[in-house]
Amino acid sequence: MKRVVTFLLLCVMVFVPIKVFAVENLSVTLNQITMPELFYSSTWDNLVMDFTLSLDESDTLGTFVIKNESLAGPQAEIVELTLYSDAGEEGFQGFAVDTVVATGSYDYNNYNWVFSNIGWYMNSGAHRFFVTVETKRGGTNNRGFQFEILEANDADGDGEYDLDDSGIFFNSGTVLPTETLINEESSLYRSQTADIHDPVGVITNLDDGDIITDASYRIEGQAKDQGGSVPELVSVCIDGSCYDATNTGQNWDSWEFLWAGLSAGDYTLFLKTKDFNGNIAQTDSIAVTVDIDENAVDYEDVSYANSIVSVSSFEAVADGKDYIEVSVVLKDHSTNIVTNQIVFLNEVRDDGPVVIGSGTTDNYGRVKFNVRTEVAGIVALSVSTGEGIGVQGSFNVTFTENQVDYTDGTFIKLPDQSAVYFLDNDDVRHAYPTQAIWESYFEDDFSFVEVINPTKMAGYSLGRNVPFKSGTLMKIPSVPKVYMIGNNGNMEWVKTEAKAIELYGSSWASLVRDLPESFFLDYSEVGTLE
């Protein structure tokens, strides 16, 4: 069950397929959309692009480069761009309906937006995508939004995205399109101080026409506010009576409502959401039938004393691959297993628990979670179900630094190409994305790099990029901050010049290395040096 309903009409959008350019087994079709006159500040899911990728055989979307031909930019008007894959009903619905594929980073050298390292697998057939803009508060009025898919430019002809390249890159090496494709209409930015926009609420696990066979049913969803506020309250309304939902995330980015003690019959449901500025929105009604199965489980029968939580290990490496398995088995008061019950894995923070994973118990009453991260440190976890009652209280797991030594190993490249890779012990290759990063380890020495043929290179899967060497000072063009790089791409903001002089001496500024915007997500800010 995946039908969801939003209750904010952003604009009426009509698409008309236009030029199609084919390369080998792939083609891209730009669907023209009707743009509203204005995009207001502090709003999101403002649709700027609609396109379809058609494949004769399966492939994986790697990198996608687009450009705003008008003046709205990242420093004043645009928070971020989001790439969606069409889901739910055909066409754009956006938040909590269509699937988020990636967010874009701004390339200040080329004035482009880059969705990099996407890794979105597509089987043969047509796949529809959307690009949306989230706008900032307080930008410059009348700056425009008119986006285009840039003509393919693969400077070194290797079929992989490198800085200064453009187009749509696939893992097969195909790059599209052969000409720039631009949406013919545009919108203008308009700043505003008053929040006049309704929030958006979505039921994510209940469809119009669904049949519920359990004695209780946990209604789940998401909510988010337009206009710069946050949701204050989400209510589930059943046959005209409204009941407060429970916030299970940050600012209602996830919520739940336990519909308990059900009786057979037909019901009408809708959702109401209110923000802190008094704007209220309501979804369309859906019809739901309750037809309780004789083996249905009442969630209130779960015994937290009899349920079991086990942890595979209390320590793992913070490399994004190593993980700690948390296994949960739910039982009732007679020690019978409880099936089809949702379980939450929470991270316990200073301001309370935040849901980081959820799952439904199987026929053995079991659900498992794999916890992994790229940030070292201690993480407090808990397990809950029912009305927020804990199955397992807070317990700590530790993720240790990933001590990858990028100076000791195998280094490879293709003939007549400049890109160099580090080959790890799992035969995964990691690119040095800029020469400055390579030089932070080896200066200008490439004498030990092995040249291999394309067939052998293709046999090594591509992993995350190599970060700057630990101890390097680094900055990006759009942010007036200097960071000191630690292990595994962790970084700390060097807050003052005095601290920089203390650490690196009076010539510290000459040691700062530049990093293109598109690679900033390779790093994690873990603290401040002041």
Helices and strands as residue ranges (DSSP letters): E 16-23, E 26-32, E 38-40, E 46-55, E 59-68, E 78-85, E 99-103, E 105-107, E 112-115, E 120-122, E 125-135, E 144-145, E 147-149, E 168-170, E 175-176, E 181-182, E 187-190, E 200-203, E 211-212, E 217-224, E 231-238, E 241-244, E 246-247, E 255-259, E 265-275, E 280-282, E 286-290, G 299-301, E 302-311, E 315-317, E 324-332, E 342-349, E 352-360, E 366-371, E 377-385, E 389-400, E 410-413, E 420-423, E 428-431, H 435-442, E 450-451, H 454-458, E 461-462, E 473-475, E 482-485, G 487-489, E 490-494, H 497-504, G 508-511, E 512-514, G 517-522, E 524-529
